[in-house]
Amino acid sequence: MDIAAWRRKLDQLDRRLVRMLNQRARAAQEIGRLKARTAMPIYEPKREQAVFANVRRANRGPFPDHELKRVFEEIIGVMRRLQRKEILVRRKPKRRRRK
C-alpha cells in the first residue's frame, strides 16, 4: 500500500474509534444514572485499576502498555465527567413554568 492508502485506512479506523467511544460514553451515562439513584461515588479507583488491567491483558502490541494506560486515563476522565454531568442533571430541581 502507498501512503494515501494507509491514510485512508487510518481514517476508516478513526471513524470506528469514534463510534466505539460514543458507545462507551452512552454506557458511562447509564452507569452515571445508576450511580445517581444509589448514591455511589463517581470515582472508583479499584474499578479504574481493573479497566487498566483488562486493556493491558488485551494489548498485543505494538502499542506500549504505558502509553495505552495514558490513553485510557484520558478516556476514563472524560467518562467520569459525563457521569458527573448526568448526576447533576438528575439532582437539579425542575423549574416550574410561570403563567
LINNOR-V358635 format. One record per helix or strand of 3 or more residues. SS is the DSSP state (A for helix, B for strand). FROM is the first residue (numbers start at 0). TO is the last residue. If there is no record, write none. Layout:
ss=(SS,SS)
from=(FROM,FROM)
to=(TO,TO)
This chain:
ss=(A,A,A)
from=(2,44,64)
to=(37,57,90)
